[in-house]
């Protein structure tokens, strides 16, 4: 059905068309509830009120109020005749167009969206998973996406989230459990399309702490793990040498010196050297 206009100029134009159509086609619309002369009088009053509203800034408020009242009166009268015309013409669009109006529009259901594509698990972590997919290439426009999951190869589908864009991060995922996911596109009237293609489904396992610890042990046993362990030991050894915590051979005395920093370290080296010299002197005697 045609919509009643809201702009004043459009209302006035429709009023003129309605008056002219009812006057020229009395055989089609013989007895309207509001005669054309009454419509014409209301239109004239509106036009006069509108002109009065435009005269002077001081009288603008009063003129606008009178204009609005006259416009509302005109609208009520016009709607009465338009309802009469719709019933009399039995929604004949051709006849209603003679009055500047139109017939009822046929209802068309919103087209259901197509199927979401290429659902993937892009990233996952401890208790969370990031899903990404592509929008449908067919069907109606998508207003939102429903995200569902189920246990791998068993269990019923359950809703776990809604998304506006073609991606979502799901949290609070059960650790150590492998799930399948699917995406269902829906339009603005909440009519849903088919789920994302199955098979295959996007599958992900939320990592458990025990599994993560097991992977750590395997890394230590691997070649890369052993190489990293050697590097860490080398680093600790160099660090202890620099701090004087690692014993080394004193080349001057043949004794063992700790090589501490500052006066304490130097006196310790001298003491060790003196003891080594005393021992050598006894041997010569």
C-alpha positions as a Python dict, from the first residue, in 0.01 Angstrom:
ca = {
    (1, 'X'): (0, 0, 0),
    (2, 'X'): (116, 351, -70),
    (3, 'X'): (237, 543, 234),
    (4, 'X'): (76, 864, 345),
    (5, 'X'): (325, 1150, 301),
    (6, 'X'): (470, 1339, 596),
    (7, 'X'): (609, 1646, 424),
    (8, 'X'): (363, 1934, 407),
    (9, 'X'): (424, 1997, 40),
    (10, 'X'): (358, 1632, -41),
    (11, 'X'): (36, 1634, 167),
    (12, 'X'): (-90, 1943, -14),
    (13, 'X'): (-3, 1791, -351),
    (14, 'X'): (-186, 1467, -265),
    (15, 'X'): (-487, 1669, -147),
    (16, 'X'): (-503, 1846, -481),
    (17, 'X'): (-476, 1515, -670),
    (18, 'X'): (-741, 1355, -446),
    (19, 'X'): (-987, 1643, -500),
    (20, 'X'): (-927, 1644, -874),
    (21, 'X'): (-962, 1265, -898),
    (22, 'X'): (-1284, 1246, -698),
    (23, 'X'): (-1432, 1531, -902),
    (24, 'X'): (-1338, 1379, -1239),
    (25, 'X'): (-1432, 1018, -1163),
    (26, 'X'): (-1765, 1028, -985),
    (27, 'X'): (-1871, 708, -1162),
    (28, 'X'): (-1593, 515, -988),
    (29, 'X'): (-1621, 694, -652),
    (30, 'X'): (-1985, 811, -631),
    (31, 'X'): (-2021, 875, -256),
    (32, 'X'): (-1704, 957, -63),
    (33, 'X'): (-1758, 1017, 310),
    (34, 'X'): (-1597, 1361, 283),
    (35, 'X'): (-1725, 1562, -14),
    (36, 'X'): (-1475, 1727, -241),
    (37, 'X'): (-1593, 2075, -151),
    (38, 'X'): (-1518, 2008, 216),
    (39, 'X'): (-1174, 1880, 121),
    (40, 'X'): (-1120, 2192, -87),
    (41, 'X'): (-1227, 2412, 205),
    (42, 'X'): (-982, 2233, 438),
    (43, 'X'): (-705, 2264, 181),
    (44, 'X'): (-776, 2635, 141),
    (45, 'X'): (-771, 2686, 517),
    (46, 'X'): (-439, 2506, 539),
    (47, 'X'): (-293, 2715, 260),
    (48, 'X'): (-413, 3034, 425),
    (49, 'X'): (-279, 2924, 763),
    (50, 'X'): (52, 2834, 608),
    (51, 'X'): (79, 3175, 449),
    (52, 'X'): (-16, 3338, 777),
    (53, 'X'): (255, 3140, 954),
    (54, 'X'): (509, 3283, 719),
    (55, 'X'): (407, 3644, 775),
    (56, 'X'): (621, 3814, 1034),
    (57, 'X'): (840, 3670, 1304),
    (58, 'X'): (613, 3789, 1586),
    (59, 'X'): (308, 3601, 1461),
    (60, 'X'): (505, 3295, 1354),
    (61, 'X'): (433, 3087, 1665),
    (62, 'X'): (57, 3143, 1655),
    (63, 'X'): (44, 3093, 1281),
    (64, 'X'): (240, 2769, 1306),
    (65, 'X'): (3, 2629, 1569),
    (66, 'X'): (-298, 2717, 1358),
    (67, 'X'): (-128, 2571, 1054),
    (68, 'X'): (-55, 2245, 1236),
    (69, 'X'): (-414, 2218, 1351),
    (70, 'X'): (-539, 2281, 999),
    (71, 'X'): (-294, 2026, 859),
    (72, 'X'): (-407, 1759, 1107),
    (73, 'X'): (-769, 1825, 1015),
    (74, 'X'): (-685, 1791, 648),
    (75, 'X'): (-495, 1467, 709),
    (76, 'X'): (-784, 1310, 900),
    (77, 'X'): (-1033, 1400, 628),
    (78, 'X'): (-806, 1277, 350),
    (79, 'X'): (-744, 943, 521),
    (80, 'X'): (-1117, 889, 551),
    (81, 'X'): (-1166, 935, 177),
    (82, 'X'): (-861, 724, 93),
    (83, 'X'): (-989, 432, 303),
    (84, 'X'): (-1323, 466, 127),
    (85, 'X'): (-1150, 464, -212),
    (86, 'X'): (-946, 153, -126),
    (87, 'X'): (-1256, -37, -21),
    (88, 'X'): (-1463, 82, -315),
    (89, 'X'): (-1198, 10, -578),
    (90, 'X'): (-1110, -323, -410),
    (91, 'X'): (-744, -226, -404),
    (92, 'X'): (-743, -175, -782),
    (93, 'X'): (-412, 2, -831),
    (94, 'X'): (-521, 154, -1161),
    (95, 'X'): (-828, 319, -1013),
    (96, 'X'): (-647, 434, -700),
    (97, 'X'): (-380, 597, -911),
    (98, 'X'): (-654, 822, -1049),
    (99, 'X'): (-663, 977, -700),
    (100, 'X'): (-286, 1001, -667),
    (101, 'X'): (-289, 696, -440),
    (102, 'X'): (-189, 332, -490),
    (103, 'X'): (-295, -23, -410),
    (104, 'X'): (-161, -252, -142),
    (105, 'X'): (185, -388, -195),
    (106, 'X'): (219, -764, -209),
    (107, 'X'): (407, -905, 85),
    (108, 'X'): (743, -1060, 5),
    (109, 'X'): (922, -1271, 258),
    (110, 'X'): (1282, -1178, 329),
    (111, 'X'): (1518, -1408, 144),
    (112, 'X'): (1700, -1655, 365),
    (113, 'X'): (2080, -1619, 363),
    (114, 'X'): (2297, -1884, 202),
    (115, 'X'): (2560, -2104, 361),
    (116, 'X'): (2866, -1965, 538),
    (117, 'X'): (3193, -2081, 377),
    (118, 'X'): (3543, -2199, 472),
    (119, 'X'): (3507, -2208, 849),
    (120, 'X'): (3855, -2231, 1005),
    (121, 'X'): (4018, -2236, 1346),
    (122, 'X'): (4281, -1966, 1306),
    (123, 'X'): (4418, -1960, 1661),
    (124, 'X'): (4354, -2135, 1990),
    (125, 'X'): (4487, -2123, 2342),
    (126, 'X'): (4414, -2216, 2701),
    (127, 'X'): (4035, -2218, 2714),
    (128, 'X'): (3976, -2005, 2400),
    (129, 'X'): (3953, -2047, 2024),
    (130, 'X'): (3939, -1796, 1737),
    (131, 'X'): (3712, -1888, 1443),
    (132, 'X'): (3706, -1723, 1101),
    (133, 'X'): (3479, -1785, 800),
    (134, 'X'): (3357, -1627, 478),
    (135, 'X'): (3011, -1485, 419),
    (136, 'X'): (2762, -1666, 192),
    (137, 'X'): (2776, -1601, -182),
    (138, 'X'): (2404, -1658, -236),
    (139, 'X'): (2076, -1588, -59),
    (140, 'X'): (1961, -1274, 116),
    (141, 'X'): (2165, -1028, 324),
    (142, 'X'): (2309, -1151, 653),
    (143, 'X'): (2221, -968, 975),
    (144, 'X'): (2408, -1195, 1219),
    (145, 'X'): (2582, -1530, 1251),
    (146, 'X'): (2496, -1799, 1506),
    (147, 'X'): (2790, -2010, 1626),
    (148, 'X'): (2727, -2367, 1739),
    (149, 'X'): (2948, -2648, 1865),
    (150, 'X'): (2930, -3015, 1963),
    (151, 'X'): (3168, -3279, 2088),
    (152, 'X'): (3368, -3441, 1813),
    (153, 'X'): (3154, -3694, 1621),
    (154, 'X'): (2895, -3711, 1894),
    (155, 'X'): (2655, -3492, 2083),
    (156, 'X'): (2394, -3238, 1981),
    (157, 'X'): (2467, -2894, 1843),
    (158, 'X'): (2450, -2616, 2103),
    (159, 'X'): (2459, -2237, 2063),
    (160, 'X'): (2781, -2083, 2198),
    (161, 'X'): (2784, -1733, 2051),
    (162, 'X'): (2657, -1472, 1806),
    (163, 'X'): (2865, -1258, 1573),
    (164, 'X'): (2801, -962, 1346),
    (165, 'X'): (3126, -995, 1154),
    (166, 'X'): (3264, -1315, 1002),
    (167, 'X'): (3488, -1396, 1300),
    (168, 'X'): (3457, -1463, 1672),
    (169, 'X'): (3666, -1553, 1976),
    (170, 'X'): (3503, -1813, 2201),
    (171, 'X'): (3617, -1831, 2563),
    (172, 'X'): (3551, -2073, 2850),
    (173, 'X'): (3616, -2374, 2628),
    (174, 'X'): (3646, -2703, 2816),
    (175, 'X'): (4017, -2797, 2837),
    (176, 'X'): (4125, -3117, 2665),
    (177, 'X'): (3794, -3165, 2480),
    (178, 'X'): (3779, -3160, 2099),
    (179, 'X'): (3480, -2979, 1953),
    (180, 'X'): (3329, -2930, 1609),
    (181, 'X'): (3194, -2587, 1516),
    (182, 'X'): (2950, -2461, 1256),
    (183, 'X'): (2814, -2122, 1151),
    (184, 'X'): (2450, -2041, 1065),
    (185, 'X'): (2370, -1714, 888),
    (186, 'X'): (2044, -1535, 976),
    (187, 'X'): (1864, -1235, 826),
    (188, 'X'): (1702, -944, 1009),
    (189, 'X'): (1375, -1135, 1052),
    (190, 'X'): (1573, -1411, 1230),
    (191, 'X'): (1519, -1661, 950),
    (192, 'X'): (1822, -1888, 943),
    (193, 'X'): (1998, -2042, 650),
    (194, 'X'): (2191, -2367, 636),
    (195, 'X'): (2482, -2432, 866),
    (196, 'X'): (2835, -2407, 735),
    (197, 'X'): (2920, -2701, 512),
    (198, 'X'): (2951, -3041, 680),
    (199, 'X'): (3164, -3235, 649),
    (200, 'X'): (3421, -3106, 709),
    (201, 'X'): (3357, -2907, 1026),
    (202, 'X'): (3612, -2681, 1185),
    (203, 'X'): (3753, -2877, 1478),
    (204, 'X'): (3962, -2759, 1769),
    (205, 'X'): (4080, -2899, 2099),
    (206, 'X'): (4113, -2657, 2387),
    (207, 'X'): (4462, -2732, 2529),
    (208, 'X'): (4478, -2878, 2878),
    (209, 'X'): (4756, -2800, 3124),
    (210, 'X'): (4860, -3165, 3145),
    (211, 'X'): (4893, -3182, 2768),
    (212, 'X'): (5098, -2863, 2769),
    (213, 'X'): (5330, -3006, 3034),
    (214, 'X'): (5370, -3323, 2831),
    (215, 'X'): (5469, -3119, 2526),
    (216, 'X'): (5728, -2937, 2739),
    (217, 'X'): (5887, -3265, 2846),
    (218, 'X'): (5900, -3382, 2486),
    (219, 'X'): (6073, -3059, 2387),
    (220, 'X'): (6342, -3118, 2651),
    (221, 'X'): (6401, -3464, 2512),
    (222, 'X'): (6425, -3342, 2157),
    (223, 'X'): (6738, -3212, 1985),
    (224, 'X'): (6620, -2854, 2009),
    (225, 'X'): (6546, -2897, 2377),
    (226, 'X'): (6894, -3031, 2445),
    (227, 'X'): (7051, -2745, 2252),
    (228, 'X'): (6859, -2490, 2455),
    (229, 'X'): (6964, -2665, 2776),
    (230, 'X'): (7333, -2642, 2677),
    (231, 'X'): (7294, -2274, 2601),
    (232, 'X'): (7134, -2212, 2940),
    (233, 'X'): (7415, -2399, 3119),
    (234, 'X'): (7678, -2200, 2930),
    (235, 'X'): (7506, -1877, 3021),
    (236, 'X'): (7489, -1969, 3390),
    (237, 'X'): (7858, -2068, 3388),
    (238, 'X'): (7966, -1734, 3241),
    (239, 'X'): (7748, -1551, 3486),
    (240, 'X'): (7905, -1729, 3784),
    (241, 'X'): (8258, -1661, 3654),
    (242, 'X'): (8182, -1291, 3630),
    (243, 'X'): (8050, -1279, 3987),
    (244, 'X'): (8343, -1476, 4127),
    (245, 'X'): (8131, -1771, 4230),
    (246, 'X'): (8308, -2028, 4016),
    (247, 'X'): (8662, -2153, 4124),
    (248, 'X'): (8944, -2127, 3871),
    (249, 'X'): (9319, -2207, 3865),
    (250, 'X'): (9558, -1928, 3960),
    (251, 'X'): (9840, -1943, 3700),
    (252, 'X'): (10088, -1747, 3913),
    (253, 'X'): (10072, -1968, 4220),
    (254, 'X'): (9934, -2293, 4088),
    (255, 'X'): (9661, -2271, 4353),
    (256, 'X'): (9286, -2233, 4322),
    (257, 'X'): (9155, -1877, 4336),
    (258, 'X'): (8798, -1762, 4344),
    (259, 'X'): (8875, -1429, 4185),
    (260, 'X'): (8625, -1226, 4381),
    (261, 'X'): (8587, -858, 4309),
    (262, 'X'): (8724, -584, 4536),
    (263, 'X'): (8968, -607, 4820),
    (264, 'X'): (8823, -924, 4962),
    (265, 'X'): (8895, -1118, 4645),
    (266, 'X'): (9250, -984, 4615),
    (267, 'X'): (9342, -1068, 4978),
    (268, 'X'): (9205, -1419, 4928),
    (269, 'X'): (9433, -1469, 4626),
    (270, 'X'): (9738, -1340, 4814),
    (271, 'X'): (9666, -1570, 5105),
    (272, 'X'): (9643, -1871, 4877),
    (273, 'X'): (9967, -1771, 4700),
    (274, 'X'): (10152, -1730, 5030),
    (275, 'X'): (10044, -2075, 5146),
    (276, 'X'): (10156, -2226, 4818),
    (277, 'X'): (10498, -2051, 4851),
    (278, 'X'): (10547, -2178, 5203),
    (279, 'X'): (10476, -2528, 5093),
    (280, 'X'): (10731, -2497, 4813),
    (281, 'X'): (11001, -2373, 5050),
    (282, 'X'): (10963, -2668, 5279),
    (283, 'X'): (11001, -2904, 4989),
    (284, 'X'): (11336, -2749, 4887),
    (285, 'X'): (11477, -2778, 5237),
}
